[in-house]
Amino acid sequence: MSKDNFEDSMKKLEEIAEELENGELNLDESVSKFEEGMKIAKQCNNILETAEKRISILLEKDGKIEEEDFNVE
């Protein structure tokens, strides 16, 4: 699952949550699904952090680079 995009990862995470919520898994399966979900959640967080960094706009002011957050208005 290392190359999935954010949307695919979120869909898989939702599927795992539904499986855990329906209560039909045994303890071992539940723990395994929980571990998988935590891994996917971490990947999603990394994707979001990377996107946040990319959204930051670098502007050159007075000979130095300053970072300015992207704002949609």
All heavy atoms as a GROMACS GRO file, in nm:
protein
  587
    1MET      N    1   0.080  -0.120   0.000
    1MET     CA    2   0.000   0.000   0.000
    1MET      C    3   0.084   0.126   0.000
    1MET      O    4   0.034   0.235   0.020
    1MET     CB    5  -0.084  -0.003   0.126
    1MET     CG    6  -0.222   0.034   0.097
    1MET     SD    7  -0.335   0.033   0.225
    1MET     CE    8  -0.425   0.166   0.153
    2SER      N    9   0.210   0.114  -0.024
    2SER     CA   10   0.302   0.227  -0.010
    2SER      C   11   0.280   0.336  -0.114
    2SER      O   12   0.313   0.450  -0.089
    2SER     CB   13   0.446   0.177  -0.015
    2SER     OG   14   0.470   0.114  -0.140
    3LYS      N   15   0.226   0.304  -0.232
    3LYS     CA   16   0.212   0.403  -0.338
    3LYS      C   17   0.069   0.449  -0.359
    3LYS      O   18   0.040   0.517  -0.456
    3LYS     CB   19   0.269   0.348  -0.470
    3LYS     CG   20   0.418   0.323  -0.466
    3LYS     CD   21   0.493   0.452  -0.457
    3LYS     CE   22   0.642   0.427  -0.458
    3LYS     NZ   23   0.719   0.544  -0.435
    4ASP      N   24  -0.024   0.412  -0.272
    4ASP     CA   25  -0.162   0.456  -0.287
    4ASP      C   26  -0.174   0.605  -0.265
    4ASP      O   27  -0.098   0.665  -0.190
    4ASP     CB   28  -0.253   0.384  -0.187
    4ASP     CG   29  -0.280   0.240  -0.225
    4ASP    OD1   30  -0.248   0.203  -0.339
    4ASP    OD2   31  -0.334   0.167  -0.142
    5ASN      N   32  -0.272   0.664  -0.329
    5ASN     CA   33  -0.295   0.805  -0.307
    5ASN      C   34  -0.382   0.825  -0.183
    5ASN      O   35  -0.431   0.730  -0.123
    5ASN     CB   36  -0.353   0.871  -0.431
    5ASN     CG   37  -0.492   0.821  -0.466
    5ASN    OD1   38  -0.569   0.777  -0.381
    5ASN    ND2   39  -0.526   0.828  -0.593
    6PHE      N   40  -0.400   0.948  -0.146
    6PHE     CA   41  -0.472   0.979  -0.023
    6PHE      C   42  -0.615   0.925  -0.025
    6PHE      O   43  -0.661   0.866   0.073
    6PHE     CB   44  -0.472   1.131  -0.002
    6PHE     CG   45  -0.538   1.173   0.124
    6PHE    CD1   46  -0.473   1.161   0.246
    6PHE    CD2   47  -0.667   1.224   0.123
    6PHE    CE1   48  -0.535   1.199   0.364
    6PHE    CE2   49  -0.729   1.263   0.241
    6PHE     CZ   50  -0.662   1.250   0.361
    7GLU      N   51  -0.684   0.945  -0.136
    7GLU     CA   52  -0.824   0.903  -0.145
    7GLU      C   53  -0.837   0.751  -0.131
    7GLU      O   54  -0.927   0.702  -0.062
    7GLU     CB   55  -0.886   0.950  -0.277
    7GLU     CG   56  -0.907   1.100  -0.284
    7GLU     CD   57  -0.780   1.179  -0.317
    7GLU    OE1   58  -0.678   1.118  -0.356
    7GLU    OE2   59  -0.783   1.302  -0.302
    8ASP      N   60  -0.748   0.676  -0.197
    8ASP     CA   61  -0.752   0.530  -0.186
    8ASP      C   62  -0.723   0.485  -0.043
    8ASP      O   63  -0.785   0.393   0.009
    8ASP     CB   64  -0.651   0.465  -0.281
    8ASP     CG   65  -0.690   0.481  -0.427
    8ASP    OD1   66  -0.808   0.508  -0.456
    8ASP    OD2   67  -0.600   0.465  -0.513
    9SER      N   68  -0.627   0.552   0.020
    9SER     CA   69  -0.591   0.518   0.158
    9SER      C   70  -0.707   0.546   0.252
    9SER      O   71  -0.736   0.466   0.342
    9SER     CB   72  -0.467   0.596   0.201
    9SER     OG   73  -0.355   0.557   0.124
   10MET      N   74  -0.774   0.659   0.234
   10MET     CA   75  -0.888   0.692   0.319
   10MET      C   76  -1.003   0.592   0.299
   10MET      O   77  -1.068   0.552   0.396
   10MET     CB   78  -0.937   0.834   0.292
   10MET     CG   79  -0.845   0.941   0.348
   10MET     SD   80  -0.824   0.931   0.528
   10MET     CE   81  -0.991   0.961   0.585
   11LYS      N   82  -1.025   0.550   0.174
   11LYS     CA   83  -1.130   0.452   0.147
   11LYS      C   84  -1.099   0.321   0.219
   11LYS      O   85  -1.187   0.261   0.282
   11LYS     CB   86  -1.143   0.428  -0.003
   11LYS     CG   87  -1.254   0.335  -0.039
   11LYS     CD   88  -1.270   0.320  -0.189
   11LYS     CE   89  -1.384   0.223  -0.218
   11LYS     NZ   90  -1.402   0.204  -0.362
   12LYS      N   91  -0.974   0.276   0.213
   12LYS     CA   92  -0.934   0.153   0.281
   12LYS      C   93  -0.950   0.168   0.432
   12LYS      O   94  -0.996   0.076   0.500
   12LYS     CB   95  -0.789   0.119   0.244
   12LYS     CG   96  -0.739  -0.008   0.308
   12LYS     CD   97  -0.816  -0.131   0.260
   12LYS     CE   98  -0.759  -0.257   0.324
   12LYS     NZ   99  -0.844  -0.372   0.305
   13LEU      N  100  -0.914   0.284   0.485
   13LEU     CA  101  -0.927   0.310   0.628
   13LEU      C  102  -1.074   0.305   0.670
   13LEU      O  103  -1.107   0.249   0.775
   13LEU     CB  104  -0.865   0.446   0.661
   13LEU     CG  105  -0.838   0.479   0.806
   13LEU    CD1  106  -0.751   0.372   0.871
   13LEU    CD2  107  -0.770   0.614   0.817
   14GLU      N  108  -1.163   0.359   0.588
   14GLU     CA  109  -1.306   0.353   0.617
   14GLU      C  110  -1.357   0.208   0.616
   14GLU      O  111  -1.439   0.170   0.700
   14GLU     CB  112  -1.384   0.438   0.517
   14GLU     CG  113  -1.363   0.587   0.535
   14GLU     CD  114  -1.423   0.671   0.423
   14GLU    OE1  115  -1.488   0.614   0.333
   14GLU    OE2  116  -1.403   0.793   0.424
   15GLU      N  117  -1.307   0.129   0.520
   15GLU     CA  118  -1.347  -0.012   0.514
   15GLU      C  119  -1.302  -0.087   0.639
   15GLU      O  120  -1.378  -0.168   0.694
   15GLU     CB  121  -1.286  -0.078   0.390
   15GLU     CG  122  -1.345  -0.030   0.259
   15GLU     CD  123  -1.268  -0.078   0.136
   15GLU    OE1  124  -1.170  -0.155   0.152
   15GLU    OE2  125  -1.306  -0.039   0.025
   16ILE      N  126  -1.182  -0.060   0.684
   16ILE     CA  127  -1.130  -0.124   0.806
   16ILE      C  128  -1.215  -0.084   0.927
   16ILE      O  129  -1.251  -0.168   1.009
   16ILE     CB  130  -0.982  -0.090   0.826
   16ILE    CG1  131  -0.896  -0.160   0.721
   16ILE    CG2  132  -0.936  -0.128   0.967
   16ILE    CD1  133  -0.752  -0.116   0.717
   17ALA      N  134  -1.249   0.044   0.935
   17ALA     CA  135  -1.332   0.092   1.047
   17ALA      C  136  -1.467   0.021   1.048
   17ALA      O  137  -1.516  -0.020   1.154
   17ALA     CB  138  -1.349   0.244   1.039
   18GLU      N  139  -1.527   0.005   0.930
   18GLU     CA  140  -1.656  -0.064   0.921
   18GLU      C  141  -1.643  -0.210   0.966
   18GLU      O  142  -1.729  -0.260   1.038
   18GLU     CB  143  -1.709  -0.058   0.778
   18GLU     CG  144  -1.760   0.079   0.739
   18GLU     CD  145  -1.804   0.086   0.594
   18GLU    OE1  146  -1.821  -0.021   0.529
   18GLU    OE2  147  -1.821   0.198   0.544
   19GLU      N  148  -1.534  -0.276   0.924
   19GLU     CA  149  -1.513  -0.415   0.965
   19GLU      C  150  -1.498  -0.426   1.117
   19GLU      O  151  -1.552  -0.518   1.178
   19GLU     CB  152  -1.388  -0.472   0.898
   19GLU     CG  153  -1.403  -0.497   0.750
   19GLU     CD  154  -1.277  -0.554   0.688
   19GLU    OE1  155  -1.242  -0.669   0.722
   19GLU    OE2  156  -1.213  -0.483   0.608
   20LEU      N  157  -1.426  -0.332   1.175
   20LEU     CA  158  -1.408  -0.334   1.320
   20LEU      C  159  -1.538  -0.304   1.393
   20LEU      O  160  -1.567  -0.362   1.497
   20LEU     CB  161  -1.298  -0.235   1.361
   20LEU     CG  162  -1.156  -0.273   1.322
   20LEU    CD1  163  -1.061  -0.156   1.345
   20LEU    CD2  164  -1.110  -0.395   1.400
   21GLU      N  165  -1.617  -0.212   1.338
   21GLU     CA  166  -1.741  -0.172   1.403
   21GLU      C  167  -1.850  -0.279   1.396
   21GLU      O  168  -1.934  -0.287   1.485
   21GLU     CB  169  -1.794  -0.043   1.340
   21GLU     CG  170  -1.711   0.079   1.378
   21GLU     CD  171  -1.754   0.204   1.304
   21GLU    OE1  172  -1.838   0.196   1.212
   21GLU    OE2  173  -1.700   0.311   1.338
   22ASN      N  174  -1.847  -0.364   1.291
   22ASN     CA  175  -1.956  -0.461   1.279
   22ASN      C  176  -1.945  -0.576   1.379
   22ASN      O  177  -2.039  -0.650   1.399
   22ASN     CB  178  -1.971  -0.512   1.135
   22ASN     CG  179  -1.865  -0.610   1.092
   22ASN    OD1  180  -1.798  -0.676   1.173
   22ASN    ND2  181  -1.847  -0.622   0.962
   23GLY      N  182  -1.829  -0.590   1.443
   23GLY     CA  183  -1.814  -0.685   1.552
   23GLY      C  184  -1.807  -0.832   1.512
   23GLY      O  185  -1.820  -0.919   1.597
   24GLU      N  186  -1.786  -0.860   1.384
   24GLU     CA  187  -1.784  -0.999   1.339
   24GLU      C  188  -1.643  -1.059   1.336
   24GLU      O  189  -1.628  -1.178   1.310
   24GLU     CB  190  -1.848  -1.010   1.201
   24GLU     CG  191  -1.996  -0.976   1.203
   24GLU     CD  192  -2.060  -0.982   1.066
   24GLU    OE1  193  -1.997  -1.033   0.971
   24GLU    OE2  194  -2.174  -0.935   1.054
   25LEU      N  195  -1.541  -0.981   1.363
   25LEU     CA  196  -1.403  -1.030   1.361
   25LEU      C  197  -1.367  -1.087   1.498
   25LEU      O  198  -1.412  -1.037   1.601
   25LEU     CB  199  -1.306  -0.916   1.326
   25LEU     CG  200  -1.326  -0.847   1.192
   25LEU    CD1  201  -1.230  -0.728   1.180
   25LEU    CD2  202  -1.305  -0.944   1.078
   26ASN      N  203  -1.282  -1.190   1.497
   26ASN     CA  204  -1.232  -1.239   1.625
   26ASN      C  205  -1.122  -1.144   1.674
   26ASN      O  206  -1.085  -1.050   1.605
   26ASN     CB  207  -1.184  -1.385   1.615
   26ASN     CG  208  -1.063  -1.400   1.526
   26ASN    OD1  209  -0.974  -1.316   1.521
   26ASN    ND2  210  -1.058  -1.512   1.453
   27LEU      N  211  -1.070  -1.169   1.792
   27LEU     CA  212  -0.973  -1.079   1.853
   27LEU      C  213  -0.848  -1.063   1.768
   27LEU      O  214  -0.802  -0.951   1.744
   27LEU     CB  215  -0.936  -1.127   1.994
   27LEU     CG  216  -0.836  -1.038   2.070
   27LEU    CD1  217  -0.891  -0.897   2.086
   27LEU    CD2  218  -0.803  -1.100   2.204
   28ASP      N  219  -0.793  -1.174   1.720
   28ASP     CA  220  -0.672  -1.166   1.637
   28ASP      C  221  -0.694  -1.086   1.510
   28ASP      O  222  -0.611  -1.004   1.470
   28ASP     CB  223  -0.621  -1.306   1.602
   28ASP     CG  224  -0.559  -1.379   1.721
   28ASP    OD1  225  -0.514  -1.311   1.816
   28ASP    OD2  226  -0.557  -1.503   1.719
   29GLU      N  227  -0.808  -1.109   1.444
   29GLU     CA  228  -0.841  -1.035   1.322
   29GLU      C  229  -0.860  -0.886   1.353
   29GLU      O  230  -0.816  -0.801   1.276
   29GLU     CB  231  -0.968  -1.091   1.258
   29GLU     CG  232  -0.952  -1.230   1.202
   29GLU     CD  233  -1.084  -1.293   1.161
   29GLU    OE1  234  -1.188  -1.262   1.223
   29GLU    OE2  235  -1.081  -1.375   1.068
   30SER      N  236  -0.924  -0.858   1.465
   30SER     CA  237  -0.947  -0.719   1.505
   30SER      C  238  -0.816  -0.645   1.530
   30SER      O  239  -0.797  -0.532   1.486
   30SER     CB  240  -1.034  -0.712   1.631
   30SER     OG  241  -1.163  -0.759   1.605
   31VAL      N  242  -0.725  -0.711   1.601
   31VAL     CA  243  -0.595  -0.650   1.629
   31VAL      C  244  -0.518  -0.627   1.499
   31VAL      O  245  -0.458  -0.521   1.477
   31VAL     CB  246  -0.513  -0.736   1.728
   31VAL    CG1  247  -0.370  -0.686   1.739
   31VAL    CG2  248  -0.580  -0.737   1.865
   32SER      N  249  -0.523  -0.725   1.410
   32SER     CA  250  -0.455  -0.713   1.281
   32SER      C  251  -0.512  -0.597   1.199
   32SER      O  252  -0.437  -0.518   1.141
   32SER     CB  253  -0.467  -0.844   1.204
   32SER     OG  254  -0.405  -0.833   1.078
   33LYS      N  255  -0.643  -0.587   1.195
   33LYS     CA  256  -0.708  -0.477   1.122
   33LYS      C  257  -0.675  -0.342   1.186
   33LYS      O  258  -0.653  -0.243   1.116
   33LYS     CB  259  -0.860  -0.497   1.117
   33LYS     CG  260  -0.904  -0.607   1.026
   33LYS     CD  261  -0.882  -0.569   0.882
   33LYS     CE  262  -0.931  -0.678   0.790
   33LYS     NZ  263  -0.910  -0.646   0.648
   34PHE      N  264  -0.672  -0.339   1.319
   34PHE     CA  265  -0.638  -0.215   1.388
   34PHE      C  266  -0.496  -0.171   1.353
   34PHE      O  267  -0.472  -0.054   1.324
   34PHE     CB  268  -0.652  -0.233   1.540
   34PHE     CG  269  -0.620  -0.110   1.617
   34PHE    CD1  270  -0.712  -0.007   1.628
   34PHE    CD2  271  -0.496  -0.093   1.679
   34PHE    CE1  272  -0.682   0.108   1.699
   34PHE    CE2  273  -0.465   0.021   1.749
   34PHE     CZ  274  -0.559   0.122   1.760
   35GLU      N  275  -0.403  -0.267   1.353
   35GLU     CA  276  -0.264  -0.235   1.317
   35GLU      C  277  -0.255  -0.183   1.174
   35GLU      O  278  -0.184  -0.086   1.146
   35GLU     CB  279  -0.175  -0.358   1.334
   35GLU     CG  280  -0.150  -0.397   1.478
   35GLU     CD  281  -0.077  -0.530   1.492
   35GLU    OE1  282  -0.077  -0.612   1.398
   35GLU    OE2  283  -0.020  -0.553   1.600
   36GLU      N  284  -0.328  -0.248   1.083
   36GLU     CA  285  -0.328  -0.203   0.944
   36GLU      C  286  -0.386  -0.062   0.934
   36GLU      O  287  -0.333   0.024   0.861
   36GLU     CB  288  -0.411  -0.300   0.858
   36GLU     CG  289  -0.413  -0.266   0.712
   36GLU     CD  290  -0.497  -0.362   0.628
   36GLU    OE1  291  -0.550  -0.460   0.683
   36GLU    OE2  292  -0.508  -0.337   0.507
   37GLY      N  293  -0.494  -0.038   1.007
   37GLY     CA  294  -0.556   0.095   1.007
   37GLY      C  295  -0.463   0.202   1.060
   37GLY      O  296  -0.457   0.313   1.006
   38MET      N  297  -0.388   0.170   1.165
   38MET     CA  298  -0.294   0.267   1.220
   38MET      C  299  -0.183   0.299   1.120
   38MET      O  300  -0.141   0.414   1.106
   38MET     CB  301  -0.234   0.216   1.351
   38MET     CG  302  -0.334   0.208   1.465
   38MET     SD  303  -0.411   0.368   1.504
   38MET     CE  304  -0.269   0.458   1.563
   39LYS      N  305  -0.137   0.198   1.048
   39LYS     CA  306  -0.034   0.219   0.946
   39LYS      C  307  -0.087   0.310   0.834
   39LYS      O  308  -0.018   0.403   0.791
   39LYS     CB  309   0.009   0.084   0.889
   39LYS     CG  310   0.117   0.093   0.784
   39LYS     CD  311   0.157  -0.045   0.734
   39LYS     CE  312   0.259  -0.035   0.621
   39LYS     NZ  313   0.292  -0.166   0.566
   40ILE      N  314  -0.209   0.284   0.790
   40ILE     CA  315  -0.269   0.365   0.684
   40ILE      C  316  -0.292   0.507   0.733
   40ILE      O  317  -0.267   0.604   0.661
   40ILE     CB  318  -0.400   0.302   0.635
   40ILE    CG1  319  -0.370   0.169   0.566
   40ILE    CG2  320  -0.475   0.396   0.540
   40ILE    CD1  321  -0.493   0.085   0.535
   41ALA      N  322  -0.338   0.524   0.857
   41ALA     CA  323  -0.359   0.657   0.913
   41ALA      C  324  -0.228   0.736   0.916
   41ALA      O  325  -0.226   0.856   0.886
   41ALA     CB  326  -0.419   0.647   1.053
   42LYS      N  327  -0.120   0.670   0.951
   42LYS     CA  328   0.011   0.736   0.952
   42LYS      C  329   0.051   0.779   0.811
   42LYS      O  330   0.102   0.889   0.791
   42LYS     CB  331   0.117   0.643   1.011
   42LYS     CG  332   0.251   0.708   1.028
   42LYS     CD  333   0.350   0.616   1.098
   42LYS     CE  334   0.484   0.687   1.114
   42LYS     NZ  335   0.580   0.604   1.186
   43GLN      N  336   0.025   0.691   0.712
   43GLN     CA  337   0.055   0.726   0.573
   43GLN      C  338  -0.028   0.847   0.529
   43GLN      O  339   0.024   0.937   0.462
   43GLN     CB  340   0.025   0.607   0.480
   43GLN     CG  341   0.121   0.493   0.495
   43GLN     CD  342   0.078   0.370   0.415
   43GLN    OE1  343  -0.037   0.357   0.373
   43GLN    NE2  344   0.171   0.278   0.395
   44CYS      N  345  -0.155   0.849   0.566
   44CYS     CA  346  -0.241   0.962   0.531
   44CYS      C  347  -0.189   1.091   0.594
   44CYS      O  348  -0.188   1.196   0.530
   44CYS     CB  349  -0.385   0.936   0.575
   44CYS     SG  350  -0.471   0.813   0.476
   45ASN      N  351  -0.147   1.082   0.719
   45ASN     CA  352  -0.092   1.199   0.786
   45ASN      C  353   0.033   1.249   0.714
   45ASN      O  354   0.050   1.370   0.695
   45ASN     CB  355  -0.060   1.166   0.932
   45ASN     CG  356  -0.022   1.287   1.011
   45ASN    OD1  357  -0.090   1.389   1.006
   45ASN    ND2  358   0.088   1.279   1.084
   46ASN      N  359   0.119   1.157   0.671
   46ASN     CA  360   0.240   1.196   0.598
   46ASN      C  361   0.204   1.262   0.465
   46ASN      O  362   0.268   1.361   0.426
   46ASN     CB  363   0.331   1.076   0.574
   46ASN     CG  364   0.398   1.027   0.700
   46ASN    OD1  365   0.412   1.100   0.798
   46ASN    ND2  366   0.438   0.902   0.701
   47ILE      N  367   0.102   1.209   0.396
   47ILE     CA  368   0.058   1.269   0.270
   47ILE      C  369   0.009   1.411   0.295
   47ILE      O  370   0.041   1.504   0.219
   47ILE     CB  371  -0.051   1.182   0.204
   47ILE    CG1  372   0.007   1.049   0.157
   47ILE    CG2  373  -0.116   1.257   0.087
   47ILE    CD1  374  -0.097   0.947   0.115
   48LEU      N  375  -0.069   1.430   0.401
   48LEU     CA  376  -0.122   1.563   0.433
   48LEU      C  377  -0.010   1.660   0.470
   48LEU      O  378  -0.012   1.776   0.429
   48LEU     CB  379  -0.224   1.555   0.547
   48LEU     CG  380  -0.357   1.491   0.511
   48LEU    CD1  381  -0.443   1.476   0.637
   48LEU    CD2  382  -0.430   1.574   0.406
   49GLU      N  383   0.087   1.613   0.546
   49GLU     CA  384   0.199   1.700   0.582
   49GLU      C  385   0.278   1.742   0.459
   49GLU      O  386   0.318   1.859   0.447
   49GLU     CB  387   0.291   1.629   0.682
   49GLU     CG  388   0.234   1.621   0.822
   49GLU     CD  389   0.324   1.545   0.919
   49GLU    OE1  390   0.434   1.502   0.881
   49GLU    OE2  391   0.282   1.530   1.035
   50THR      N  392   0.298   1.649   0.367
   50THR     CA  393   0.370   1.680   0.244
   50THR      C  394   0.291   1.782   0.161
   50THR      O  395   0.348   1.878   0.108
   50THR     CB  396   0.395   1.552   0.161
   50THR    OG1  397   0.474   1.463   0.240
   50THR    CG2  398   0.466   1.583   0.031
   51ALA      N  399   0.160   1.763   0.152
   51ALA     CA  400   0.076   1.856   0.078
   51ALA      C  401   0.080   1.995   0.140
   51ALA      O  402   0.086   2.096   0.069
   51ALA     CB  403  -0.067   1.804   0.072
   52GLU      N  404   0.079   2.001   0.272
   52GLU     CA  405   0.084   2.129   0.342
   52GLU      C  406   0.214   2.202   0.309
   52GLU      O  407   0.213   2.323   0.285
   52GLU     CB  408   0.072   2.108   0.492
   52GLU     CG  409   0.071   2.236   0.572
   52GLU     CD  410   0.057   2.212   0.722
   52GLU    OE1  411   0.040   2.096   0.764
   52GLU    OE2  412   0.064   2.311   0.796
   53LYS      N  413   0.324   2.128   0.307
   53LYS     CA  414   0.453   2.189   0.273
   53LYS      C  415   0.454   2.240   0.130
   53LYS      O  416   0.510   2.345   0.101
   53LYS     CB  417   0.566   2.089   0.295
   53LYS     CG  418   0.590   2.059   0.441
   53LYS     CD  419   0.695   1.950   0.458
   53LYS     CE  420   0.708   1.911   0.605
   53LYS     NZ  421   0.798   1.798   0.623
   54ARG      N  422   0.392   2.164   0.040
   54ARG     CA  423   0.390   2.204  -0.101
   54ARG      C  424   0.304   2.327  -0.122
   54ARG      O  425   0.327   2.405  -0.215
   54ARG     CB  426   0.339   2.089  -0.186
   54ARG     CG  427   0.438   1.975  -0.194
   54ARG     CD  428   0.386   1.859  -0.273
   54ARG     NE  429   0.359   1.900  -0.411
   54ARG     CZ  430   0.286   1.829  -0.495
   54ARG    NH1  431   0.234   1.715  -0.457
   54ARG    NH2  432   0.265   1.872  -0.618
   55ILE      N  433   0.200   2.343  -0.040
   55ILE     CA  434   0.110   2.456  -0.055
   55ILE      C  435   0.176   2.587  -0.010
   55ILE      O  436   0.141   2.694  -0.058
   55ILE     CB  437  -0.022   2.429   0.021
   55ILE    CG1  438  -0.100   2.319  -0.049
   55ILE    CG2  439  -0.107   2.554   0.034
   55ILE    CD1  440  -0.222   2.271   0.023
   56SER      N  441   0.271   2.576   0.079
   56SER     CA  442   0.343   2.696   0.122
   56SER      C  443   0.414   2.758   0.003
   56SER      O  444   0.476   2.691  -0.076
   56SER     CB  445   0.446   2.661   0.230
   56SER     OG  446   0.381   2.616   0.345
   57ILE      N  447   0.399   2.887  -0.010
   57ILE     CA  448   0.459   2.958  -0.124
   57ILE      C  449   0.584   3.031  -0.076
   57ILE      O  450   0.582   3.100   0.025
   57ILE     CB  451   0.360   3.060  -0.182
   57ILE    CG1  452   0.236   2.988  -0.231
   57ILE    CG2  453   0.424   3.140  -0.295
   57ILE    CD1  454   0.124   3.081  -0.271
   58LEU      N  455   0.691   3.010  -0.153
   58LEU     CA  456   0.815   3.079  -0.121
   58LEU      C  457   0.822   3.208  -0.202
   58LEU      O  458   0.808   3.209  -0.323
   58LEU     CB  459   0.935   2.991  -0.152
   58LEU     CG  460   0.949   2.867  -0.064
   58LEU    CD1  461   1.066   2.782  -0.112
   58LEU    CD2  462   0.970   2.908   0.080
   59LEU      N  463   0.845   3.317  -0.134
   59LEU     CA  464   0.858   3.447  -0.198
   59LEU      C  465   0.994   3.506  -0.163
   59LEU      O  466   1.040   3.495  -0.049
   59LEU     CB  467   0.748   3.543  -0.152
   59LEU     CG  468   0.605   3.504  -0.186
   59LEU    CD1  469   0.508   3.601  -0.120
   59LEU    CD2  470   0.585   3.502  -0.336
   60GLU      N  471   1.055   3.568  -0.258
   60GLU     CA  472   1.181   3.635  -0.231
   60GLU      C  473   1.152   3.780  -0.196
   60GLU      O  474   1.092   3.854  -0.274
   60GLU     CB  475   1.274   3.628  -0.353
   60GLU     CG  476   1.412   3.682  -0.324
   60GLU     CD  477   1.509   3.659  -0.438
   60GLU    OE1  478   1.483   3.572  -0.521
   60GLU    OE2  479   1.610   3.729  -0.440
   61LYS      N  480   1.196   3.820  -0.079
   61LYS     CA  481   1.176   3.958  -0.033
   61LYS      C  482   1.307   4.010   0.022
   61LYS      O  483   1.368   3.948   0.109
   61LYS     CB  484   1.068   3.965   0.076
   61LYS     CG  485   0.930   3.932   0.027
   61LYS     CD  486   0.829   3.950   0.138
   61LYS     CE  487   0.690   3.918   0.086
   61LYS     NZ  488   0.590   3.934   0.191
   62ASP      N  489   1.351   4.124  -0.029
   62ASP     CA  490   1.475   4.188   0.017
   62ASP      C  491   1.594   4.093   0.015
   62ASP      O  492   1.674   4.089   0.108
   62ASP     CB  493   1.456   4.247   0.157
   62ASP     CG  494   1.349   4.354   0.162
   62ASP    OD1  495   1.336   4.431   0.065
   62ASP    OD2  496   1.278   4.359   0.263
   63GLY      N  497   1.605   4.012  -0.090
   63GLY     CA  498   1.720   3.924  -0.105
   63GLY      C  499   1.716   3.798  -0.022
   63GLY      O  500   1.812   3.723  -0.019
   64LYS      N  501   1.609   3.773   0.050
   64LYS     CA  502   1.600   3.649   0.127
   64LYS      C  503   1.469   3.579   0.098
   64LYS      O  504   1.372   3.640   0.056
   64LYS     CB  505   1.616   3.676   0.277
   64LYS     CG  506   1.518   3.774   0.335
   64LYS     CD  507   1.549   3.802   0.481
   64LYS     CE  508   1.458   3.915   0.529
   64LYS     NZ  509   1.483   3.952   0.666
   65ILE      N  510   1.469   3.450   0.119
   65ILE     CA  511   1.349   3.369   0.094
   65ILE      C  512   1.264   3.367   0.219
   65ILE      O  513   1.310   3.337   0.329
   65ILE     CB  514   1.388   3.226   0.056
   65ILE    CG1  515   1.476   3.223  -0.069
   65ILE    CG2  516   1.264   3.140   0.037
   65ILE    CD1  517   1.406   3.267  -0.196
   66GLU      N  518   1.136   3.400   0.203
   66GLU     CA  519   1.042   3.394   0.314
   66GLU      C  520   0.928   3.301   0.276
   66GLU      O  521   0.882   3.302   0.162
   66GLU     CB  522   0.987   3.534   0.346
   66GLU     CG  523   1.092   3.628   0.403
   66GLU     CD  524   1.031   3.761   0.443
   66GLU    OE1  525   0.909   3.769   0.460
   66GLU    OE2  526   1.111   3.854   0.459
   67GLU      N  527   0.883   3.224   0.369
   67GLU     CA  528   0.772   3.133   0.345
   67GLU      C  529   0.643   3.202   0.382
   67GLU      O  530   0.630   3.265   0.485
   67GLU     CB  531   0.789   3.006   0.429
   67GLU     CG  532   0.688   2.900   0.397
   67GLU     CD  533   0.716   2.769   0.466
   67GLU    OE1  534   0.832   2.744   0.503
   67GLU    OE2  535   0.622   2.693   0.483
   68GLU      N  536   0.546   3.189   0.291
   68GLU     CA  537   0.415   3.249   0.313
   68GLU      C  538   0.310   3.144   0.288
   68GLU      O  539   0.313   3.076   0.185
   68GLU     CB  540   0.398   3.367   0.216
   68GLU     CG  541   0.275   3.448   0.240
   68GLU     CD  542   0.275   3.570   0.148
   68GLU    OE1  543   0.360   3.656   0.167
   68GLU    OE2  544   0.190   3.574   0.060
   69ASP      N  545   0.216   3.125   0.380
   69ASP     CA  546   0.113   3.024   0.364
   69ASP      C  547   0.020   3.059   0.250
   69ASP      O  548  -0.010   3.176   0.224
   69ASP     CB  549   0.032   3.007   0.492
   69ASP     CG  550   0.114   2.942   0.603
   69ASP    OD1  551   0.206   2.867   0.571
   69ASP    OD2  552   0.083   2.968   0.721
   70PHE      N  553  -0.030   2.956   0.182
   70PHE     CA  554  -0.124   2.972   0.073
   70PHE      C  555  -0.262   2.994   0.131
   70PHE      O  556  -0.310   2.918   0.212
   70PHE     CB  557  -0.122   2.845  -0.012
   70PHE     CG  558  -0.221   2.847  -0.126
   70PHE    CD1  559  -0.195   2.923  -0.238
   70PHE    CD2  560  -0.336   2.774  -0.119
   70PHE    CE1  561  -0.285   2.926  -0.344
   70PHE    CE2  562  -0.426   2.776  -0.224
   70PHE     CZ  563  -0.402   2.852  -0.337
   71ASN      N  564  -0.327   3.103   0.091
   71ASN     CA  565  -0.461   3.133   0.136
   71ASN      C  566  -0.553   3.148   0.017
   71ASN      O  567  -0.523   3.223  -0.076
   71ASN     CB  568  -0.466   3.263   0.218
   71ASN     CG  569  -0.395   3.251   0.350
   71ASN    OD1  570  -0.412   3.153   0.420
   71ASN    ND2  571  -0.314   3.348   0.384
   72VAL      N  572  -0.666   3.078   0.018
   72VAL     CA  573  -0.766   3.092  -0.088
   72VAL      C  574  -0.869   3.191  -0.040
   72VAL      O  575  -0.931   3.172   0.064
   72VAL     CB  576  -0.834   2.956  -0.118
   72VAL    CG1  577  -0.941   2.973  -0.224
   72VAL    CG2  578  -0.731   2.856  -0.161
   73GLU      N  579  -0.887   3.296  -0.116
   73GLU     CA  580  -0.986   3.398  -0.076
   73GLU      C  581  -1.081   3.426  -0.188
   73GLU      O  582  -1.055   3.419  -0.300
   73GLU     CB  583  -0.914   3.527  -0.035
   73GLU     CG  584  -0.834   3.507   0.089
   73GLU     CD  585  -0.760   3.633   0.134
   73GLU    OE1  586  -0.768   3.736   0.067
   73GLU    OE2  587  -0.695   3.627   0.238
   0.00000   0.00000   0.00000
